[in-house]
Amino acid sequence: MSKVVGIDLGTTNSLVAYVKDGVPVVIRDESGDGLVPSVVSIGEEGTIFVGREAQRRLLTAPASTVYSVKRFMGRGIEDVHEDASLLPFSVGGDPGGVVRIGIAGREFTPPEISAFVLRELKHRAEDHFREQGEFDFEVDRAVITVPAYFNDAQRTATRDAGRLAGLEVLRIINEPTAASLAYGLDKRNRGTIAVYDLGGGTFDISILKVEDGVFQVLATNGDTHLGGDDIDAVLTQLVLAEIQGGPQGSPLRDRRGGSSDPPELIQAIRKAVIQAKVDLSEAEDTEIRVESTAGLPVGYRRRITRADLERMILPLIERTLGPCRQALADAGLQPKDIDEAVLVGGSTRIPLVRRLVHELFGRTPHSELNPDEVVALGAALQADILVSGRREMLLLDVTPLSLGIETMGGVMSKIILRNSTIPASGREMFTSFAENQTAVDVHVLQGERELAADCRSLARFKLHGIPPMPAGMPRIEVRFQIDANGILSVSARELRTSIEQTIDVKPSYGLTDQEVERMLIESFEHAEADFEARLLIEARNEAETVIHATEKSLRRPDFDTLAAEALEPGERQRIEAALAGAKQSIGGADRDLIQQKTEALNQATRHLAEVVMNRSVREALTGKNVEDV
Amino acid sequence: MLECRNCGAGAPVDEHFCPQCDRILALGRYGDYFSFVGLPRRLGLDQQDLERRFRDLSRKFHPDYFYNASPAERLASLERSSYLNDAYRTIRNPAARIEHLLAIEGLPPAKSDEGGVKVPPALLEEVFALNEELDEIRELRESGGDEAQLRARLELARRPIDRKREEHERRIQELSDRWDSNAGATAGERRATLEALREQLLEQKYIDNLLAAIEREAAGSGLSAPGSGQPGAESLEPKAQGHP
């Protein structure tokens, strides 16, 4: 049986975990590292680097390296201008459409970039299962987590990424809920829990009631644009301003895109401030140290205290409190009603965050489980529940945002209210305005605001095939179904005739099924191309090693004597011909030819290698006693 | 009567699983949330009992447990779960519970905006007084009136409405009790109880709209909403939704 895993697809880092003998475990590399940085880089040969390697390339090849792509999932270019201005890679796309990221002369959508990260996690898991001696080590199914406050487009984009990575996405679950599942294992199986999840790019608060192994979310809220990235940006901003001697605190985004700064410099600063931020969770003061790089000939150093940091980030952290209060209000609870508060996400290591959460809920928050890993562990548990049919635990999550449609006058009419337990369904009746009208336009929205223009546009569709009738006669029931992934589907029926309507849903900020299909095919082709590229590089490396060794022998000062004493007539010429052939072959891209010429050179130099080796041995022994040997 | 799509056996409409082959049944045109969760049509409710039923049924229907089932069973699981969630949300909320009872007992549901359009006769006096007062407060604010004074006047204006609200709560409770104990009542008496409930509910909605108007007035002046359990929560909401 192939394997299932749970994946935390994070803004900064991603992880993969699975359930082994009933216990969830994170899959680590040889050095024990469970985190795969959510960074993707494309090399000159078209080789794709993911994770630590890609992260290293942030400093050397920033323009072809993408990070924090989660912030772009399910969004349009008009949503992400601010972020894009800070990033060294190019972010484009048509207004009202999907964001497109240009690196290394190719264009990718955010789900495609995320798919590279997912594929890396899949390979990591498969390597692990292979090493464990599993017969069927293939990983083809996964539960993937998303921020609870992700809207429909963002969830769908995540599911598309999974498909593109060759994974059947068993379920999309919410990160705070996944975390509660991992915490729920200790059988303190009762009470009201607040999960505070501040990650690299997103913030979530979920209020849950746990009873009899049922984890019921009462309310959730959050900000899909608030996390450690914002803290890094504030610090980067400070350093950049100081380096340039400009006025401190002027927003970077106002500097016309920031593209005037070398990307190498931005990345060097970013790396330095992240290190300082991490240091300050332990130490009271530290130093921001940027090595010299493009645009910074002498390097930069600056002392920073925890108090400095807290002063700068307090406004950011305080932005989490509004959603917390709203979630409590929606759940009909007061802070004192919360039995346990749980911390999730790397940014909750910051002492200021812990202090504010403590103050809000009036109790010390839990952080026994590694806040970086707890979400992946929960995802693994959910995956196990799905395939095993175990019923001890059940997650009942909610939809974070109200769902509705645009009605006359551009008003949002809500059909499914926020914090409704999912799966959830709702219906709305439509009719025609004109005689014999056969189609109606429907605009689906998500959000809490009164006006359609202030809500998120999810999709537009046309109800076709309405039987011709006088105006106002048709009774078309449109049914909205939110499934257990929090993803919407729509169906419609004319009640008088019971005719099912056809619906072409055009997602506002998503990929159509056809686009995903096409990308799947392209990604297979590219995967093959990527594989070919890697083999070619390996063949070249091999050839270069042999060429290098041969040239070294030919350049020996004693080569002429050696040749005269030991080589056959014409042997030297044969070697030189093979060498020239090999050298010529590596200039091309014909892997077979390179391997063939390399092999020929190996054959031609076999005798020479023996002669050289014998001579070396003899030299080494010369002047030594037998006893010394 | 439902028909099992798996084995073809018939099943009573209240059943969730086929009595013969045990497979989950497709959801028919179902209307009664009470019987769906196994409760009688009563307005008095044991909250804990409802929650236990909700959890138990969730454990039976949830799509998590039908991952490997046939497409028909998966659809049935999705539909029954969605329906259960609806039923739970409706029955849990006192006003929604009454509205649902009215609907399944054949009284057309009170439309959500109906209570906001026509002033119920029983409330004419209060509404008239309140509107006058709100007008004056608005004028005062425009001419830069004292914040503390405005707040005090709003509080004062709110009191008679709050009293009406409490009165209605009591009345609805009485009517609900009467409905629950009307085993021996005639059809006409039962109908009268329901109609009285419907009227009270409409009036209550109107009162709630008035209270919301007062809260808006307070929020508009930058004062915290009077009597709001979550001061500050309102003003923070737009931030929480800054990036929907």
Chai-1 contact restraints between the chains, C-beta under 6 A:
chainA,res_idxA,chainB,res_idxB,connection_type,confidence,min_distance_angstrom,max_distance_angstrom,comment,restraint_id
A,D212,B,R55,contact,1.0,0.0,6.0,A-B,restraint_1
A,V214,B,R55,contact,1.0,0.0,6.0,A-B,restraint_2
A,N221,B,A240,contact,1.0,0.0,6.0,A-B,restraint_3
A,T224,B,H243,contact,1.0,0.0,6.0,A-B,restraint_4
A,H225,B,H243,contact,1.0,0.0,6.0,A-B,restraint_5
A,G322,B,L236,contact,1.0,0.0,6.0,A-B,restraint_6
A,G322,B,K239,contact,1.0,0.0,6.0,A-B,restraint_7
A,G322,B,A240,contact,1.0,0.0,6.0,A-B,restraint_8
A,P323,B,A240,contact,1.0,0.0,6.0,A-B,restraint_9
A,R325,B,Q230,contact,1.0,0.0,6.0,A-B,restraint_10
A,R325,B,A233,contact,1.0,0.0,6.0,A-B,restraint_11
A,Q326,B,A233,contact,1.0,0.0,6.0,A-B,restraint_12
A,Q326,B,E237,contact,1.0,0.0,6.0,A-B,restraint_13
A,Q326,B,A240,contact,1.0,0.0,6.0,A-B,restraint_14
A,A329,B,Q230,contact,1.0,0.0,6.0,A-B,restraint_15
A,A329,B,A233,contact,1.0,0.0,6.0,A-B,restraint_16
A,I385,B,D64,contact,1.0,0.0,6.0,A-B,restraint_17
A,L386,B,D64,contact,1.0,0.0,6.0,A-B,restraint_18
A,L386,B,Y67,contact,1.0,0.0,6.0,A-B,restraint_19
A,G389,B,Y65,contact,1.0,0.0,6.0,A-B,restraint_20
A,R391,B,R59,contact,1.0,0.0,6.0,A-B,restraint_21
A,L394,B,R59,contact,1.0,0.0,6.0,A-B,restraint_22
A,L394,B,H62,contact,1.0,0.0,6.0,A-B,restraint_23
A,L396,B,S58,contact,1.0,0.0,6.0,A-B,restraint_24
A,T421,B,N85,contact,1.0,0.0,6.0,A-B,restraint_25
A,P423,B,L78,contact,1.0,0.0,6.0,A-B,restraint_26
A,P423,B,S81,contact,1.0,0.0,6.0,A-B,restraint_27
A,P423,B,S82,contact,1.0,0.0,6.0,A-B,restraint_28
A,A424,B,S82,contact,1.0,0.0,6.0,A-B,restraint_29
A,A424,B,N85,contact,1.0,0.0,6.0,A-B,restraint_30
A,S425,B,S82,contact,1.0,0.0,6.0,A-B,restraint_31
A,G447,B,P244,contact,1.0,0.0,6.0,A-B,restraint_32
A,E448,B,Q241,contact,1.0,0.0,6.0,A-B,restraint_33
A,R456,B,P244,contact,1.0,0.0,6.0,A-B,restraint_34
A,A484,B,P63,contact,1.0,0.0,6.0,A-B,restraint_35
